[in-house]
Amino acid sequence: MATNENLPPNVIKQLAKELKNLDETPPEGIKVGVNDDDFTTIFADIDGPAGTPYENGVFRMKLILSSDFPYSPPKGYFLTKIFHPNISNAGEICVNTLKKDWNPTLGLRHVLLVIRCLLIEPFPESALNEQAGKMLLENYEEYARLARLYTGIHAKPKSKLKQGAISESTTALNVADQKNTPAHKAEMKTSSVGAAPTPSTASNKGHVGPPVAYESAAVKKDGAFKAQVEKKKIDARKKSLKRL
């Protein structure tokens, strides 16, 4: 899985801009969220379109971006169980936009709108759920009944994705961008020579929260600064947990 640090700086900047735009002006019926610890996993809550068997449901999904994004399409998954021809029982989404029709110039907004449109007009010819595809073609009423049943059971409104979370997260994206600069990498190499791992560095593995900046050897000696950094880590973790 890709992380902020192995994405090119220009891609990180583009992601920051696009995610902020999605947060400030969300597409109709779609709310977007992001985990500060990994901006390559994009979460979204999609409202079931009116007049469809998915009406009144809220479907959570995620897009996973590869390390060579945007040259490779993201992979899409529904986390909410749904009865739909183009969504497998495991949640995988089959739509041409994420496969043969992918173009690096397509943005995340376009992808999310296409996926919501899939709830309005399924394509049974390319079904991942063969039962749903066959039923849609041969017995629409039974298909709609089952789709509504799944919606009523599984697609109840969840805890909302926090408003403004992505705008706050762009700060961490900028930090990650700075880490990828040659000057920062040279500084990291110099400060790490002869330095032994510290307990605080080891404990950061697997943490939930934004990337933690490395401290120089001189700064580590400053007890007051260390206390301030630890407080920021705790506050950041609390914010991140609220967003999930």
FENSUL-V646939 format. One record per residue. D_CENTER is the distance of its C-alpha to the mean C-alpha in Angstrom with 2 decimals. Layout:
[[D_CENTER] [D_CENTER]]
This chain:
[[12.05] [11.53] [11.32] [11.97] [15.65] [16.10] [14.66] [17.60] [18.22] [18.41] [14.93] [13.61] [15.79] [14.70] [10.96] [12.29] [14.56] [12.39] [9.75] [12.95] [14.59] [12.10] [12.55] [16.27] [16.99] [14.60] [15.63] [18.13] [16.99] [13.25] [11.50] [8.09] [6.59] [4.89] [6.60] [9.54] [10.35] [7.76] [6.23] [5.80] [2.88] [1.26] [3.99] [7.39] [10.98] [13.47] [17.14] [19.57] [21.76] [25.33] [28.00] [25.91] [25.96] [22.43] [23.78] [23.23] [20.30] [16.74] [14.28] [10.87] [8.64] [5.46] [5.40] [6.30] [8.13] [11.60] [13.83] [15.82] [13.30] [14.45] [17.53] [15.85] [13.67] [10.13] [10.51] [9.81] [10.57] [11.94] [11.90] [14.86] [18.00] [19.39] [22.59] [21.94] [23.53] [20.52] [18.24] [19.53] [20.42] [17.67] [15.06] [14.85] [14.97] [17.93] [18.19] [19.99] [17.53] [15.25] [18.49] [21.88] [21.28] [18.38] [19.32] [17.82] [18.72] [16.47] [13.65] [10.30] [12.55] [14.91] [12.62] [11.50] [15.22] [16.45] [14.60] [16.10] [19.37] [19.32] [19.98] [22.97] [24.35] [23.65] [25.09] [27.17] [28.55] [25.41] [24.69] [22.63] [24.14] [27.79] [29.18] [27.18] [28.01] [31.68] [31.94] [30.48] [33.20] [36.06] [35.65] [33.24] [34.47] [33.68] [30.24] [29.56] [31.06] [28.82] [25.65] [26.76] [27.55] [24.12] [22.65] [25.12] [24.50] [20.77] [19.10] [20.46] [18.64] [16.45] [16.09] [14.60] [11.44] [13.33] [14.78] [14.70] [12.06] [10.47] [14.10] [14.87] [12.09] [13.60] [16.48] [14.76] [13.53] [17.21] [18.34] [16.40] [17.94] [21.32] [21.08] [21.02] [24.27] [27.53] [29.20] [26.71] [26.81] [30.62] [30.69] [28.59] [31.01] [34.02] [32.99] [32.06] [35.49] [37.48] [34.98] [34.52] [31.24] [31.15] [30.10] [27.50] [25.82] [25.91] [24.50] [21.29] [20.15] [17.32] [17.12] [14.30] [14.12] [14.15] [16.11] [19.78] [22.31] [25.23] [28.62] [31.79] [34.80] [36.69] [34.06] [33.75] [37.40] [36.75] [36.35] [35.54] [32.65] [31.24] [31.45] [29.59] [26.74] [26.54] [26.43] [23.50] [21.61] [22.38] [21.43] [18.02] [17.39] [18.60] [16.29] [13.17] [14.57] [15.23] [11.67] [10.61]]
